[in-house]
Amino acid sequence: MRTLSIIVLTATLLVAPVLSPALCFKITLARSSDQRDSKQSKPSIELLGVSDLTALREQAQGQVLVINFWATWCHGCVAEFPEFVALDEKYGTKGVKVVGISLDSAKDLDSKVRPFISKAKAMFDVRVPDMDDPQPIIDAVTKEWPGAMPATFIFDGKGKLAYHRFGVIDRERLFLETESALRRLGSE
């Protein structure tokens, strides 16, 4: 009986799109909403203004926020990028929000940034400054940052800068500093 049910269900799914485009649309819609529920199916890749950076920090209140500034043309950035993918996979559901800010040109969003993110299988949000000179965004993070890349900033649950690194960061240090910020978050 179970085999018959599976055959009928399979036949229905194969024939239904031909008979009912609306049913096919509903099945597709249900699948895509299921994917969003488990974890967003695609990262959000958008342009960023200075006020958006402030909003990112405010929205992450109560979470550890890890921001990595990188670019597709920066060899050190590309080399360390998998560490942020791994960090997001391990801690993304444990109170850590990872955001990548690419200092590529906004005009390269579709031609370079999106393909890179797709190839890296990153599921965290990525932003690209919506300006020719990213200095205002650099200054909004911290005046101590000379603009060297890659650069990593970890903010605690209150939005206070807990750690920063100018240059390539290895997985051990990245995870150690993130875990430290998480412990402080748990004791607040």
Beta strands, then each sheet from edge to edge (+ up, - down):
strand 1: 45-48
strand 2: 64-70
strand 3: 96-102
strand 4: 125-129
strand 5: 151-155
strand 6: 161-166
sheet 1: 1+ 4+ 3+ 2+ 5- 6+
end
